[in-house]
Amino acid sequence: MQEEELLTMSEQAREAFYQQVEPSVAAKLSPQALALKVSDALHVIAARKLLPYNSGELALLTRQMVDEMIGIGPIQPLLDDPSVSDILVNGPHNVYVERYGKLERTKIRFHDKQHVLNVAQRIVNAVGRRVDESTPMVDARLADGSRVNVIAPPLALHGTTISIRKFPASRLTLDALVTNQSLSPAMAQFLALAAKGRFNILVSGGTGSGKTTLLNALSQHIGDDERILTIEDAAELSLDQPHWVPLETRNESAEGKGEVTIRALVRNALRMRPDRIILGEVRGAEAFDMLQAMNTGHDGSLCTLHANNPQDAMIRLSNMLQMGAEKLSESIIQSQIVSAVDLVVQLERMRDGKRRITAISEVAGISKGAIQMKPIFRFRYQHVDHSCIQGEFDACGMSEALLEKAAQSGLDQAMSVCSLPLVPQGEAVC
């Protein structure tokens, strides 16, 4: 019998097991002790010919029962698989994964729609949240830091949908991203210097383009003597610095009380004497408070937003600032952005499955009523086919204004060298 055919345990095995073992008692055991107890019980049941499985299949059923009791059910093996980056459950009979940037359907199945909902409730309950008909959408995280989004009926018409974004067991460094061909060595050196030199950096990109991964990599170049506050809807960032204070939003209770928004946390963070603020994602009115922080002595702050290119990122940021400061004119808002944001790093998940930095741009000023972007590095396409995208990372140089800011940290010469145009221009990747 194939493993996939057993990944959802038979009802016969389930009922026979629970006649032998009290779930509430077994769940208090360590994973190793629980696995041993489950294995013993299933072998006893099989010896009585209640289960038509061989020893290998019983071992698989043992793992499934442990996953059901202390893991996340049938998709626990996918969570344990290091090659899987995303797990997408579309109801009980459609489970997809992303491996190496490509989506594929698995043979894993849940028993029914209620089984999927039960797993979703277990996930969100672990972080003090709930999912049901009255609260059908919720963000949460797993113990390993993986990000989870759940949307349940009546909003999800085909049954509860679970989307899990996994993160590598070890955080990727800028050097590792170079090895993955996400950027060139010169770009990695430039970004490391920018983070160290307290540049305000906006990381832009689409869903799944690697924004949080890059944010984690950039954070590794912040000094240990700085007080860093991270603010997120669902905590994903993980920093090594000793003076790191992570903050997380809270949904409202069933009574409609107790909600704590991103904007409330940003405002509170300003009272906590931060050296740097890292905002997991800017989505609305909190953009105004974040830019105020960047403009009032909190240089070196980082944040992300969803946009397709650096110019779109400026337009989106401007629109979000309007939410937080309705009385300000467009020209004043643009001036605030130009004054606050130094760099925009654009990420893209490409058709070959690889995630690349397609541009590092500086916010150069305002011209003809629009914020002007000047590329420092950019990815130039050369050849595209189904399995590989070929191109070059070109260096374009940086302005005197950015060099002056780098000079405040004594990094101007190093930044100038790594952002000089290459001869021959570009670094080929495939």
ABEGO torsion letter per residue (X at the ends): XBAAAAABBBAAAAAAAAAABBAAAAAABBAAAAAAAAAAAAAAAAAAGABABBAAAAAAAAAAAAAAAABAEAAAAAAABAABABBBBBEAABBBBBBGGBBBBBABBBABAAAAAAAAAAAAAAAGBBBBAABABBBBBBAAGBBBBBBBOAABAAEBBBBBBBBBABBBBAAAAAAAGABBAAAAAAAAAAAAAGBBBBBBEBBGAGAAAAAAAAAAABBAABBBBBBBABBABBBABABBBBBBBBBBBAAGBGBBBAAAAAAAAAAAGBABBBBABBABAAAAAAAAAAAAGBBGBBBBBBBABAAAAAAAAAAAAAAABAABBAAAAAAAAAAABABBBBBBBBAAGBBBBABBBBBAEBBGGBBBBBBABBBBBABBBAABBBBBBBBAEBBAAAAAAAAAAGAAAAAAAAABBBOBBEBBBX
